[in-house]
Amino acid sequence: MKKKRDRLGVIFDILKIVRDNHNSIKPTPLLRYSNLSSQSFSEYYRELRSKGFVKEMADKKGKRFITLTDRGFRFLEKYRLILGFIDEFEL
């Protein structure tokens, strides 16, 4: 049985989804892929924007897209190191 994701795991998953979609994804697909309720997603999204991990862009037609900032990419890199450490020591 899989464990529930912790807060950092959810943040990692959201940022990874954005990155894996060529660093540009609309809010609705991101909500769907993140497997969160819309209320939980909104809370995480607000936090990620306020902390500078993601930013919202608009195209010429006004459609919104979410992209990672440099800080978001750094988080993914550091979190992956932490996961590697945990796996290496079987914690």
HTML snippet that shows the backbone in 3Dmol.js (N, CA, C, O; Angstrom):
<script src="https://3Dmol.org/build/3Dmol-min.js"></script>
<div id="view" style="width:600px;height:400px;position:relative"></div>
<script>
const pdb = `
ATOM      1  N   MET A   1       0.841  -1.186   0.000  1.00  0.00           N
ATOM      2  CA  MET A   1       0.000   0.000   0.000  1.00  0.00           C
ATOM      3  C   MET A   1       0.882   1.244   0.000  1.00  0.00           C
ATOM      4  O   MET A   1       1.836   1.339   0.773  1.00  0.00           O
ATOM      5  N   LYS A   2       0.559   2.187  -0.866  1.00  0.00           N
ATOM      6  CA  LYS A   2       1.340   3.404  -0.974  1.00  0.00           C
ATOM      7  C   LYS A   2       1.013   4.372   0.153  1.00  0.00           C
ATOM      8  O   LYS A   2      -0.130   4.485   0.596  1.00  0.00           O
ATOM      9  N   LYS A   3       2.053   5.067   0.601  1.00  0.00           N
ATOM     10  CA  LYS A   3       1.870   6.097   1.613  1.00  0.00           C
ATOM     11  C   LYS A   3       1.291   7.353   0.987  1.00  0.00           C
ATOM     12  O   LYS A   3       1.506   7.623  -0.194  1.00  0.00           O
ATOM     13  N   LYS A   4       0.558   8.115   1.779  1.00  0.00           N
ATOM     14  CA  LYS A   4       0.075   9.402   1.310  1.00  0.00           C
ATOM     15  C   LYS A   4       1.263  10.325   1.089  1.00  0.00           C
ATOM     16  O   LYS A   4       2.276  10.224   1.781  1.00  0.00           O
ATOM     17  N   ARG A   5       1.135  11.208   0.140  1.00  0.00           N
ATOM     18  CA  ARG A   5       2.202  12.174  -0.115  1.00  0.00           C
ATOM     19  C   ARG A   5       2.251  13.200   1.006  1.00  0.00           C
ATOM     20  O   ARG A   5       1.215  13.663   1.482  1.00  0.00           O
ATOM     21  N   ASP A   6       3.450  13.548   1.419  1.00  0.00           N
ATOM     22  CA  ASP A   6       3.587  14.628   2.382  1.00  0.00           C
ATOM     23  C   ASP A   6       3.614  15.952   1.614  1.00  0.00           C
ATOM     24  O   ASP A   6       3.601  15.966   0.383  1.00  0.00           O
ATOM     25  N   ARG A   7       3.651  17.036   2.336  1.00  0.00           N
ATOM     26  CA  ARG A   7       3.583  18.376   1.747  1.00  0.00           C
ATOM     27  C   ARG A   7       4.675  18.590   0.700  1.00  0.00           C
ATOM     28  O   ARG A   7       4.395  19.061  -0.402  1.00  0.00           O
ATOM     29  N   LEU A   8       5.921  18.245   1.042  1.00  0.00           N
ATOM     30  CA  LEU A   8       7.022  18.428   0.100  1.00  0.00           C
ATOM     31  C   LEU A   8       6.879  17.520  -1.117  1.00  0.00           C
ATOM     32  O   LEU A   8       7.267  17.892  -2.225  1.00  0.00           O
ATOM     33  N   GLY A   9       6.326  16.337  -0.910  1.00  0.00           N
ATOM     34  CA  GLY A   9       6.083  15.427  -2.025  1.00  0.00           C
ATOM     35  C   GLY A   9       5.070  15.991  -3.008  1.00  0.00           C
ATOM     36  O   GLY A   9       5.228  15.847  -4.221  1.00  0.00           O
ATOM     37  N   VAL A  10       4.034  16.632  -2.489  1.00  0.00           N
ATOM     38  CA  VAL A  10       3.018  17.248  -3.350  1.00  0.00           C
ATOM     39  C   VAL A  10       3.640  18.402  -4.127  1.00  0.00           C
ATOM     40  O   VAL A  10       3.411  18.538  -5.329  1.00  0.00           O
ATOM     41  N   ILE A  11       4.424  19.230  -3.446  1.00  0.00           N
ATOM     42  CA  ILE A  11       5.080  20.355  -4.113  1.00  0.00           C
ATOM     43  C   ILE A  11       6.011  19.837  -5.214  1.00  0.00           C
ATOM     44  O   ILE A  11       6.021  20.363  -6.326  1.00  0.00           O
ATOM     45  N   PHE A  12       6.788  18.807  -4.895  1.00  0.00           N
ATOM     46  CA  PHE A  12       7.679  18.204  -5.884  1.00  0.00           C
ATOM     47  C   PHE A  12       6.880  17.708  -7.083  1.00  0.00           C
ATOM     48  O   PHE A  12       7.263  17.957  -8.226  1.00  0.00           O
ATOM     49  N   ASP A  13       5.776  17.010  -6.837  1.00  0.00           N
ATOM     50  CA  ASP A  13       4.957  16.474  -7.931  1.00  0.00           C
ATOM     51  C   ASP A  13       4.410  17.590  -8.824  1.00  0.00           C
ATOM     52  O   ASP A  13       4.435  17.467 -10.048  1.00  0.00           O
ATOM     53  N   ILE A  14       3.919  18.671  -8.226  1.00  0.00           N
ATOM     54  CA  ILE A  14       3.366  19.784  -9.009  1.00  0.00           C
ATOM     55  C   ILE A  14       4.456  20.398  -9.888  1.00  0.00           C
ATOM     56  O   ILE A  14       4.252  20.609 -11.083  1.00  0.00           O
ATOM     57  N   LEU A  15       5.611  20.681  -9.290  1.00  0.00           N
ATOM     58  CA  LEU A  15       6.701  21.285 -10.050  1.00  0.00           C
ATOM     59  C   LEU A  15       7.203  20.349 -11.145  1.00  0.00           C
ATOM     60  O   LEU A  15       7.533  20.796 -12.243  1.00  0.00           O
ATOM     61  N   LYS A  16       7.259  19.071 -10.850  1.00  0.00           N
ATOM     62  CA  LYS A  16       7.716  18.075 -11.831  1.00  0.00           C
ATOM     63  C   LYS A  16       6.739  17.996 -13.007  1.00  0.00           C
ATOM     64  O   LYS A  16       7.164  17.850 -14.153  1.00  0.00           O
ATOM     65  N   ILE A  17       5.452  18.090 -12.737  1.00  0.00           N
ATOM     66  CA  ILE A  17       4.449  18.057 -13.808  1.00  0.00           C
ATOM     67  C   ILE A  17       4.659  19.247 -14.743  1.00  0.00           C
ATOM     68  O   ILE A  17       4.616  19.099 -15.964  1.00  0.00           O
ATOM     69  N   VAL A  18       4.885  20.424 -14.165  1.00  0.00           N
ATOM     70  CA  VAL A  18       5.114  21.615 -14.996  1.00  0.00           C
ATOM     71  C   VAL A  18       6.361  21.404 -15.852  1.00  0.00           C
ATOM     72  O   VAL A  18       6.335  21.627 -17.063  1.00  0.00           O
ATOM     73  N   ARG A  19       7.449  20.974 -15.218  1.00  0.00           N
ATOM     74  CA  ARG A  19       8.709  20.766 -15.945  1.00  0.00           C
ATOM     75  C   ARG A  19       8.550  19.728 -17.055  1.00  0.00           C
ATOM     76  O   ARG A  19       9.038  19.927 -18.167  1.00  0.00           O
ATOM     77  N   ASP A  20       7.870  18.629 -16.754  1.00  0.00           N
ATOM     78  CA  ASP A  20       7.714  17.542 -17.719  1.00  0.00           C
ATOM     79  C   ASP A  20       6.806  17.907 -18.895  1.00  0.00           C
ATOM     80  O   ASP A  20       6.776  17.195 -19.898  1.00  0.00           O
ATOM     81  N   ASN A  21       6.076  18.997 -18.777  1.00  0.00           N
ATOM     82  CA  ASN A  21       5.226  19.478 -19.870  1.00  0.00           C
ATOM     83  C   ASN A  21       5.886  20.670 -20.561  1.00  0.00           C
ATOM     84  O   ASN A  21       5.228  21.657 -20.891  1.00  0.00           O
ATOM     85  N   HIS A  22       7.175  20.561 -20.769  1.00  0.00           N
ATOM     86  CA  HIS A  22       7.965  21.582 -21.470  1.00  0.00           C
ATOM     87  C   HIS A  22       7.905  22.932 -20.764  1.00  0.00           C
ATOM     88  O   HIS A  22       7.952  23.982 -21.405  1.00  0.00           O
ATOM     89  N   ASN A  23       7.801  22.893 -19.439  1.00  0.00           N
ATOM     90  CA  ASN A  23       7.774  24.088 -18.597  1.00  0.00           C
ATOM     91  C   ASN A  23       6.656  25.051 -18.983  1.00  0.00           C
ATOM     92  O   ASN A  23       6.825  26.267 -18.891  1.00  0.00           O
ATOM     93  N   SER A  24       5.534  24.524 -19.407  1.00  0.00           N
ATOM     94  CA  SER A  24       4.398  25.361 -19.757  1.00  0.00           C
ATOM     95  C   SER A  24       3.132  24.504 -19.739  1.00  0.00           C
ATOM     96  O   SER A  24       2.966  23.606 -20.564  1.00  0.00           O
ATOM     97  N   ILE A  25       2.248  24.793 -18.792  1.00  0.00           N
ATOM     98  CA  ILE A  25       1.019  24.004 -18.689  1.00  0.00           C
ATOM     99  C   ILE A  25      -0.107  24.918 -18.231  1.00  0.00           C
ATOM    100  O   ILE A  25       0.106  25.849 -17.454  1.00  0.00           O
ATOM    101  N   LYS A  26      -1.287  24.643 -18.715  1.00  0.00           N
ATOM    102  CA  LYS A  26      -2.456  25.415 -18.297  1.00  0.00           C
ATOM    103  C   LYS A  26      -2.871  24.961 -16.893  1.00  0.00           C
ATOM    104  O   LYS A  26      -2.580  23.833 -16.496  1.00  0.00           O
ATOM    105  N   PRO A  27      -3.547  25.834 -16.144  1.00  0.00           N
ATOM    106  CA  PRO A  27      -3.931  25.490 -14.771  1.00  0.00           C
ATOM    107  C   PRO A  27      -4.818  24.249 -14.650  1.00  0.00           C
ATOM    108  O   PRO A  27      -4.608  23.438 -13.748  1.00  0.00           O
ATOM    109  N   THR A  28      -5.795  24.083 -15.528  1.00  0.00           N
ATOM    110  CA  THR A  28      -6.720  22.958 -15.397  1.00  0.00           C
ATOM    111  C   THR A  28      -6.032  21.598 -15.578  1.00  0.00           C
ATOM    112  O   THR A  28      -6.245  20.704 -14.760  1.00  0.00           O
ATOM    113  N   PRO A  29      -5.213  21.412 -16.625  1.00  0.00           N
ATOM    114  CA  PRO A  29      -4.505  20.126 -16.711  1.00  0.00           C
ATOM    115  C   PRO A  29      -3.562  19.900 -15.527  1.00  0.00           C
ATOM    116  O   PRO A  29      -3.412  18.769 -15.065  1.00  0.00           O
ATOM    117  N   LEU A  30      -2.933  20.960 -15.039  1.00  0.00           N
ATOM    118  CA  LEU A  30      -2.054  20.809 -13.880  1.00  0.00           C
ATOM    119  C   LEU A  30      -2.850  20.331 -12.674  1.00  0.00           C
ATOM    120  O   LEU A  30      -2.386  19.464 -11.933  1.00  0.00           O
ATOM    121  N   LEU A  31      -4.027  20.878 -12.470  1.00  0.00           N
ATOM    122  CA  LEU A  31      -4.910  20.433 -11.386  1.00  0.00           C
ATOM    123  C   LEU A  31      -5.228  18.954 -11.554  1.00  0.00           C
ATOM    124  O   LEU A  31      -5.145  18.186 -10.595  1.00  0.00           O
ATOM    125  N   ARG A  32      -5.590  18.554 -12.764  1.00  0.00           N
ATOM    126  CA  ARG A  32      -5.946  17.165 -13.027  1.00  0.00           C
ATOM    127  C   ARG A  32      -4.778  16.218 -12.771  1.00  0.00           C
ATOM    128  O   ARG A  32      -4.930  15.199 -12.098  1.00  0.00           O
ATOM    129  N   TYR A  33      -3.618  16.563 -13.310  1.00  0.00           N
ATOM    130  CA  TYR A  33      -2.447  15.691 -13.169  1.00  0.00           C
ATOM    131  C   TYR A  33      -1.921  15.627 -11.737  1.00  0.00           C
ATOM    132  O   TYR A  33      -1.308  14.634 -11.346  1.00  0.00           O
ATOM    133  N   SER A  34      -2.155  16.674 -10.957  1.00  0.00           N
ATOM    134  CA  SER A  34      -1.630  16.709  -9.584  1.00  0.00           C
ATOM    135  C   SER A  34      -2.417  15.805  -8.640  1.00  0.00           C
ATOM    136  O   SER A  34      -1.950  15.489  -7.546  1.00  0.00           O
ATOM    137  N   ASN A  35      -3.608  15.390  -9.061  1.00  0.00           N
ATOM    138  CA  ASN A  35      -4.432  14.482  -8.266  1.00  0.00           C
ATOM    139  C   ASN A  35      -4.767  15.066  -6.888  1.00  0.00           C
ATOM    140  O   ASN A  35      -4.683  14.380  -5.869  1.00  0.00           O
ATOM    141  N   LEU A  36      -5.149  16.347  -6.884  1.00  0.00           N
ATOM    142  CA  LEU A  36      -5.562  17.037  -5.663  1.00  0.00           C
ATOM    143  C   LEU A  36      -6.970  17.571  -5.849  1.00  0.00           C
ATOM    144  O   LEU A  36      -7.440  17.730  -6.976  1.00  0.00           O
ATOM    145  N   SER A  37      -7.640  17.848  -4.742  1.00  0.00           N
ATOM    146  CA  SER A  37      -8.929  18.529  -4.840  1.00  0.00           C
ATOM    147  C   SER A  37      -8.650  19.959  -5.307  1.00  0.00           C
ATOM    148  O   SER A  37      -7.535  20.457  -5.152  1.00  0.00           O
ATOM    149  N   SER A  38      -9.646  20.607  -5.869  1.00  0.00           N
ATOM    150  CA  SER A  38      -9.426  21.969  -6.362  1.00  0.00           C
ATOM    151  C   SER A  38      -9.058  22.919  -5.225  1.00  0.00           C
ATOM    152  O   SER A  38      -8.271  23.844  -5.426  1.00  0.00           O
ATOM    153  N   GLN A  39      -9.612  22.704  -4.043  1.00  0.00           N
ATOM    154  CA  GLN A  39      -9.281  23.555  -2.901  1.00  0.00           C
ATOM    155  C   GLN A  39      -7.818  23.356  -2.474  1.00  0.00           C
ATOM    156  O   GLN A  39      -7.098  24.330  -2.257  1.00  0.00           O
ATOM    157  N   SER A  40      -7.387  22.106  -2.355  1.00  0.00           N
ATOM    158  CA  SER A  40      -5.997  21.827  -1.990  1.00  0.00           C
ATOM    159  C   SER A  40      -5.045  22.357  -3.051  1.00  0.00           C
ATOM    160  O   SER A  40      -4.013  22.946  -2.731  1.00  0.00           O
ATOM    161  N   PHE A  41      -5.396  22.145  -4.318  1.00  0.00           N
ATOM    162  CA  PHE A  41      -4.555  22.631  -5.405  1.00  0.00           C
ATOM    163  C   PHE A  41      -4.406  24.148  -5.328  1.00  0.00           C
ATOM    164  O   PHE A  41      -3.304  24.674  -5.489  1.00  0.00           O
ATOM    165  N   SER A  42      -5.502  24.847  -5.083  1.00  0.00           N
ATOM    166  CA  SER A  42      -5.455  26.312  -4.995  1.00  0.00           C
ATOM    167  C   SER A  42      -4.516  26.773  -3.888  1.00  0.00           C
ATOM    168  O   SER A  42      -3.769  27.736  -4.061  1.00  0.00           O
ATOM    169  N   GLU A  43      -4.556  26.086  -2.750  1.00  0.00           N
ATOM    170  CA  GLU A  43      -3.680  26.454  -1.638  1.00  0.00           C
ATOM    171  C   GLU A  43      -2.214  26.239  -2.003  1.00  0.00           C
ATOM    172  O   GLU A  43      -1.379  27.109  -1.754  1.00  0.00           O
ATOM    173  N   TYR A  44      -1.899  25.089  -2.590  1.00  0.00           N
ATOM    174  CA  TYR A  44      -0.523  24.816  -3.000  1.00  0.00           C
ATOM    175  C   TYR A  44      -0.073  25.800  -4.077  1.00  0.00           C
ATOM    176  O   TYR A  44       1.048  26.307  -4.034  1.00  0.00           O
ATOM    177  N   TYR A  45      -0.949  26.066  -5.036  1.00  0.00           N
ATOM    178  CA  TYR A  45      -0.605  26.968  -6.141  1.00  0.00           C
ATOM    179  C   TYR A  45      -0.310  28.375  -5.622  1.00  0.00           C
ATOM    180  O   TYR A  45       0.658  29.006  -6.045  1.00  0.00           O
ATOM    181  N   ARG A  46      -1.145  28.862  -4.708  1.00  0.00           N
ATOM    182  CA  ARG A  46      -0.897  30.185  -4.118  1.00  0.00           C
ATOM    183  C   ARG A  46       0.449  30.226  -3.411  1.00  0.00           C
ATOM    184  O   ARG A  46       1.202  31.190  -3.543  1.00  0.00           O
ATOM    185  N   GLU A  47       0.745  29.166  -2.657  1.00  0.00           N
ATOM    186  CA  GLU A  47       2.015  29.105  -1.942  1.00  0.00           C
ATOM    187  C   GLU A  47       3.195  29.079  -2.915  1.00  0.00           C
ATOM    188  O   GLU A  47       4.186  29.781  -2.709  1.00  0.00           O
ATOM    189  N   LEU A  48       3.092  28.277  -3.967  1.00  0.00           N
ATOM    190  CA  LEU A  48       4.180  28.184  -4.942  1.00  0.00           C
ATOM    191  C   LEU A  48       4.410  29.514  -5.653  1.00  0.00           C
ATOM    192  O   LEU A  48       5.552  29.880  -5.931  1.00  0.00           O
ATOM    193  N   ARG A  49       3.341  30.231  -5.944  1.00  0.00           N
ATOM    194  CA  ARG A  49       3.487  31.557  -6.575  1.00  0.00           C
ATOM    195  C   ARG A  49       4.082  32.561  -5.608  1.00  0.00           C
ATOM    196  O   ARG A  49       4.970  33.329  -5.978  1.00  0.00           O
ATOM    197  N   SER A  50       3.601  32.562  -4.371  1.00  0.00           N
ATOM    198  CA  SER A  50       4.082  33.553  -3.401  1.00  0.00           C
ATOM    199  C   SER A  50       5.552  33.332  -3.048  1.00  0.00           C
ATOM    200  O   SER A  50       6.262  34.285  -2.725  1.00  0.00           O
ATOM    201  N   LYS A  51       6.008  32.086  -3.107  1.00  0.00           N
ATOM    202  CA  LYS A  51       7.407  31.779  -2.783  1.00  0.00           C
ATOM    203  C   LYS A  51       8.310  31.817  -4.017  1.00  0.00           C
ATOM    204  O   LYS A  51       9.513  31.574  -3.918  1.00  0.00           O
ATOM    205  N   GLY A  52       7.735  32.118  -5.160  1.00  0.00           N
ATOM    206  CA  GLY A  52       8.538  32.292  -6.361  1.00  0.00           C
ATOM    207  C   GLY A  52       8.986  31.021  -7.046  1.00  0.00           C
ATOM    208  O   GLY A  52       9.993  31.035  -7.754  1.00  0.00           O
ATOM    209  N   PHE A  53       8.270  29.912  -6.861  1.00  0.00           N
ATOM    210  CA  PHE A  53       8.615  28.663  -7.536  1.00  0.00           C
ATOM    211  C   PHE A  53       8.006  28.589  -8.932  1.00  0.00           C
ATOM    212  O   PHE A  53       8.590  27.993  -9.837  1.00  0.00           O
ATOM    213  N   VAL A  54       6.836  29.194  -9.106  1.00  0.00           N
ATOM    214  CA  VAL A  54       6.174  29.216 -10.409  1.00  0.00           C
ATOM    215  C   VAL A  54       5.707  30.634 -10.702  1.00  0.00           C
ATOM    216  O   VAL A  54       5.569  31.465  -9.804  1.00  0.00           O
ATOM    217  N   LYS A  55       5.468  30.883 -11.983  1.00  0.00           N
ATOM    218  CA  LYS A  55       4.866  32.158 -12.370  1.00  0.00           C
ATOM    219  C   LYS A  55       3.821  31.891 -13.435  1.00  0.00           C
ATOM    220  O   LYS A  55       3.841  30.862 -14.110  1.00  0.00           O
ATOM    221  N   GLU A  56       2.926  32.821 -13.566  1.00  0.00           N
ATOM    222  CA  GLU A  56       1.850  32.690 -14.536  1.00  0.00           C
ATOM    223  C   GLU A  56       2.125  33.616 -15.707  1.00  0.00           C
ATOM    224  O   GLU A  56       2.433  34.794 -15.525  1.00  0.00           O
ATOM    225  N   MET A  57       2.013  33.078 -16.896  1.00  0.00           N
ATOM    226  CA  MET A  57       2.238  33.836 -18.119  1.00  0.00           C
ATOM    227  C   MET A  57       0.938  33.807 -18.922  1.00  0.00           C
ATOM    228  O   MET A  57       0.086  32.943 -18.713  1.00  0.00           O
ATOM    229  N   ALA A  58       0.799  34.754 -19.835  1.00  0.00           N
ATOM    230  CA  ALA A  58      -0.362  34.771 -20.727  1.00  0.00           C
ATOM    231  C   ALA A  58       0.129  34.902 -22.156  1.00  0.00           C
ATOM    232  O   ALA A  58       1.083  35.628 -22.435  1.00  0.00           O
ATOM    233  N   ASP A  59      -0.539  34.187 -23.062  1.00  0.00           N
ATOM    234  CA  ASP A  59      -0.167  34.322 -24.464  1.00  0.00           C
ATOM    235  C   ASP A  59      -0.928  35.489 -25.080  1.00  0.00           C
ATOM    236  O   ASP A  59      -1.626  36.217 -24.375  1.00  0.00           O
ATOM    237  N   LYS A  60      -0.799  35.668 -26.371  1.00  0.00           N
ATOM    238  CA  LYS A  60      -1.432  36.810 -27.055  1.00  0.00           C
ATOM    239  C   LYS A  60      -2.948  36.771 -26.981  1.00  0.00           C
ATOM    240  O   LYS A  60      -3.610  37.806 -27.060  1.00  0.00           O
ATOM    241  N   LYS A  61      -3.498  35.564 -26.828  1.00  0.00           N
ATOM    242  CA  LYS A  61      -4.950  35.412 -26.747  1.00  0.00           C
ATOM    243  C   LYS A  61      -5.461  35.512 -25.315  1.00  0.00           C
ATOM    244  O   LYS A  61      -6.666  35.432 -25.077  1.00  0.00           O
ATOM    245  N   GLY A  62      -4.559  35.685 -24.371  1.00  0.00           N
ATOM    246  CA  GLY A  62      -4.950  35.814 -22.974  1.00  0.00           C
ATOM    247  C   GLY A  62      -5.047  34.498 -22.222  1.00  0.00           C
ATOM    248  O   GLY A  62      -5.483  34.476 -21.071  1.00  0.00           O
ATOM    249  N   LYS A  63      -4.645  33.395 -22.855  1.00  0.00           N
ATOM    250  CA  LYS A  63      -4.677  32.102 -22.172  1.00  0.00           C
ATOM    251  C   LYS A  63      -3.537  32.036 -21.173  1.00  0.00           C
ATOM    252  O   LYS A  63      -2.408  32.425 -21.473  1.00  0.00           O
ATOM    253  N   ARG A  64      -3.844  31.540 -19.982  1.00  0.00           N
ATOM    254  CA  ARG A  64      -2.850  31.481 -18.908  1.00  0.00           C
ATOM    255  C   ARG A  64      -2.052  30.185 -18.980  1.00  0.00           C
ATOM    256  O   ARG A  64      -2.584  29.118 -19.285  1.00  0.00           O
ATOM    257  N   PHE A  65      -0.762  30.310 -18.690  1.00  0.00           N
ATOM    258  CA  PHE A  65       0.143  29.169 -18.613  1.00  0.00           C
ATOM    259  C   PHE A  65       0.980  29.303 -17.352  1.00  0.00           C
ATOM    260  O   PHE A  65       1.334  30.408 -16.943  1.00  0.00           O
ATOM    261  N   ILE A  66       1.287  28.184 -16.751  1.00  0.00           N
ATOM    262  CA  ILE A  66       2.128  28.163 -15.560  1.00  0.00           C
ATOM    263  C   ILE A  66       3.504  27.663 -15.975  1.00  0.00           C
ATOM    264  O   ILE A  66       3.625  26.656 -16.673  1.00  0.00           O
ATOM    265  N   THR A  67       4.542  28.375 -15.537  1.00  0.00           N
ATOM    266  CA  THR A  67       5.915  27.982 -15.827  1.00  0.00           C
ATOM    267  C   THR A  67       6.730  28.001 -14.540  1.00  0.00           C
ATOM    268  O   THR A  67       6.373  28.669 -13.569  1.00  0.00           O
ATOM    269  N   LEU A  68       7.833  27.253 -14.551  1.00  0.00           N
ATOM    270  CA  LEU A  68       8.732  27.242 -13.400  1.00  0.00           C
ATOM    271  C   LEU A  68       9.683  28.421 -13.473  1.00  0.00           C
ATOM    272  O   LEU A  68      10.055  28.868 -14.558  1.00  0.00           O
ATOM    273  N   THR A  69      10.067  28.915 -12.323  1.00  0.00           N
ATOM    274  CA  THR A  69      11.118  29.926 -12.236  1.00  0.00           C
ATOM    275  C   THR A  69      12.432  29.196 -11.972  1.00  0.00           C
ATOM    276  O   THR A  69      12.444  27.978 -11.794  1.00  0.00           O
ATOM    277  N   ASP A  70      13.528  29.935 -11.949  1.00  0.00           N
ATOM    278  CA  ASP A  70      14.822  29.326 -11.610  1.00  0.00           C
ATOM    279  C   ASP A  70      14.759  28.679 -10.230  1.00  0.00           C
ATOM    280  O   ASP A  70      15.330  27.614 -10.000  1.00  0.00           O
ATOM    281  N   ARG A  71      14.058  29.341  -9.324  1.00  0.00           N
ATOM    282  CA  ARG A  71      13.930  28.805  -7.966  1.00  0.00           C
ATOM    283  C   ARG A  71      13.183  27.464  -7.978  1.00  0.00           C
ATOM    284  O   ARG A  71      13.536  26.553  -7.228  1.00  0.00           O
ATOM    285  N   GLY A  72      12.165  27.342  -8.816  1.00  0.00           N
ATOM    286  CA  GLY A  72      11.426  26.083  -8.942  1.00  0.00           C
ATOM    287  C   GLY A  72      12.308  24.969  -9.466  1.00  0.00           C
ATOM    288  O   GLY A  72      12.244  23.839  -8.981  1.00  0.00           O
ATOM    289  N   PHE A  73      13.143  25.285 -10.471  1.00  0.00           N
ATOM    290  CA  PHE A  73      14.070  24.286 -10.992  1.00  0.00           C
ATOM    291  C   PHE A  73      15.083  23.862  -9.931  1.00  0.00           C
ATOM    292  O   PHE A  73      15.419  22.682  -9.829  1.00  0.00           O
ATOM    293  N   ARG A  74      15.568  24.820  -9.143  1.00  0.00           N
ATOM    294  CA  ARG A  74      16.527  24.497  -8.081  1.00  0.00           C
ATOM    295  C   ARG A  74      15.894  23.594  -7.032  1.00  0.00           C
ATOM    296  O   ARG A  74      16.542  22.671  -6.537  1.00  0.00           O
ATOM    297  N   PHE A  75      14.614  23.854  -6.685  1.00  0.00           N
ATOM    298  CA  PHE A  75      13.916  22.999  -5.720  1.00  0.00           C
ATOM    299  C   PHE A  75      13.872  21.562  -6.223  1.00  0.00           C
ATOM    300  O   PHE A  75      14.164  20.631  -5.471  1.00  0.00           O
ATOM    301  N   LEU A  76      13.510  21.376  -7.488  1.00  0.00           N
ATOM    302  CA  LEU A  76      13.443  20.027  -8.056  1.00  0.00           C
ATOM    303  C   LEU A  76      14.795  19.327  -7.955  1.00  0.00           C
ATOM    304  O   LEU A  76      14.870  18.154  -7.590  1.00  0.00           O
ATOM    305  N   GLU A  77      15.841  20.044  -8.274  1.00  0.00           N
ATOM    306  CA  GLU A  77      17.189  19.480  -8.227  1.00  0.00           C
ATOM    307  C   GLU A  77      17.571  19.075  -6.802  1.00  0.00           C
ATOM    308  O   GLU A  77      18.070  17.972  -6.580  1.00  0.00           O
ATOM    309  N   LYS A  78      17.338  19.962  -5.845  1.00  0.00           N
ATOM    310  CA  LYS A  78      17.711  19.685  -4.449  1.00  0.00           C
ATOM    311  C   LYS A  78      16.848  18.569  -3.865  1.00  0.00           C
ATOM    312  O   LYS A  78      17.356  17.719  -3.132  1.00  0.00           O
ATOM    313  N   TYR A  79      15.567  18.558  -4.174  1.00  0.00           N
ATOM    314  CA  TYR A  79      14.671  17.537  -3.641  1.00  0.00           C
ATOM    315  C   TYR A  79      15.059  16.157  -4.175  1.00  0.00           C
ATOM    316  O   TYR A  79      14.981  15.158  -3.461  1.00  0.00           O
ATOM    317  N   ARG A  80      15.477  16.120  -5.443  1.00  0.00           N
ATOM    318  CA  ARG A  80      15.926  14.852  -6.027  1.00  0.00           C
ATOM    319  C   ARG A  80      17.171  14.339  -5.294  1.00  0.00           C
ATOM    320  O   ARG A  80      17.313  13.134  -5.088  1.00  0.00           O
ATOM    321  N   LEU A  81      18.070  15.244  -4.901  1.00  0.00           N
ATOM    322  CA  LEU A  81      19.246  14.855  -4.115  1.00  0.00           C
ATOM    323  C   LEU A  81      18.826  14.258  -2.775  1.00  0.00           C
ATOM    324  O   LEU A  81      19.385  13.256  -2.327  1.00  0.00           O
ATOM    325  N   ILE A  82      17.849  14.875  -2.150  1.00  0.00           N
ATOM    326  CA  ILE A  82      17.355  14.370  -0.861  1.00  0.00           C
ATOM    327  C   ILE A  82      16.768  12.972  -1.036  1.00  0.00           C
ATOM    328  O   ILE A  82      17.042  12.081  -0.233  1.00  0.00           O
ATOM    329  N   LEU A  83      15.963  12.774  -2.077  1.00  0.00           N
ATOM    330  CA  LEU A  83      15.377  11.458  -2.328  1.00  0.00           C
ATOM    331  C   LEU A  83      16.458  10.413  -2.586  1.00  0.00           C
ATOM    332  O   LEU A  83      16.338   9.273  -2.139  1.00  0.00           O
ATOM    333  N   GLY A  84      17.507  10.795  -3.300  1.00  0.00           N
ATOM    334  CA  GLY A  84      18.613   9.886  -3.556  1.00  0.00           C
ATOM    335  C   GLY A  84      19.308   9.490  -2.256  1.00  0.00           C
ATOM    336  O   GLY A  84      19.668   8.328  -2.066  1.00  0.00           O
ATOM    337  N   PHE A  85      19.493  10.455  -1.371  1.00  0.00           N
ATOM    338  CA  PHE A  85      20.099  10.206  -0.067  1.00  0.00           C
ATOM    339  C   PHE A  85      19.247   9.224   0.738  1.00  0.00           C
ATOM    340  O   PHE A  85      19.771   8.280   1.329  1.00  0.00           O
ATOM    341  N   ILE A  86      17.948   9.450   0.757  1.00  0.00           N
ATOM    342  CA  ILE A  86      17.033   8.579   1.508  1.00  0.00           C
ATOM    343  C   ILE A  86      17.071   7.154   0.943  1.00  0.00           C
ATOM    344  O   ILE A  86      17.114   6.186   1.702  1.00  0.00           O
ATOM    345  N   ASP A  87      17.055   7.029  -0.374  1.00  0.00           N
ATOM    346  CA  ASP A  87      17.117   5.698  -0.989  1.00  0.00           C
ATOM    347  C   ASP A  87      18.451   5.005  -0.714  1.00  0.00           C
ATOM    348  O   ASP A  87      18.496   3.811  -0.419  1.00  0.00           O
ATOM    349  N   GLU A  88      19.544   5.785  -0.817  1.00  0.00           N
ATOM    350  CA  GLU A  88      20.865   5.196  -0.620  1.00  0.00           C
ATOM    351  C   GLU A  88      21.028   4.595   0.761  1.00  0.00           C
ATOM    352  O   GLU A  88      21.655   3.547   0.915  1.00  0.00           O
ATOM    353  N   PHE A  89      20.467   5.254   1.772  1.00  0.00           N
ATOM    354  CA  PHE A  89      20.594   4.771   3.142  1.00  0.00           C
ATOM    355  C   PHE A  89      19.370   3.994   3.609  1.00  0.00           C
ATOM    356  O   PHE A  89      19.241   3.675   4.791  1.00  0.00           O
ATOM    357  N   GLU A  90      18.473   3.692   2.675  1.00  0.00           N
ATOM    358  CA  GLU A  90      17.285   2.888   2.933  1.00  0.00           C
ATOM    359  C   GLU A  90      16.484   3.389   4.131  1.00  0.00           C
ATOM    360  O   GLU A  90      16.090   2.629   5.016  1.00  0.00           O
ATOM    361  N   LEU A  91      16.263   4.694   4.117  1.00  0.00           N
ATOM    362  CA  LEU A  91      15.489   5.317   5.220  1.00  0.00           C
ATOM    363  C   LEU A  91      14.032   5.452   4.851  1.00  0.00           C
ATOM    364  O   LEU A  91      13.237   5.950   5.647  1.00  0.00           O
TER     365      LEU A  91
END
`;
const viewer = $3Dmol.createViewer("view");
viewer.addModel(pdb, "pdb");
viewer.setStyle({}, {cartoon: {color: "spectrum"}});
viewer.zoomTo();
viewer.render();
</script>
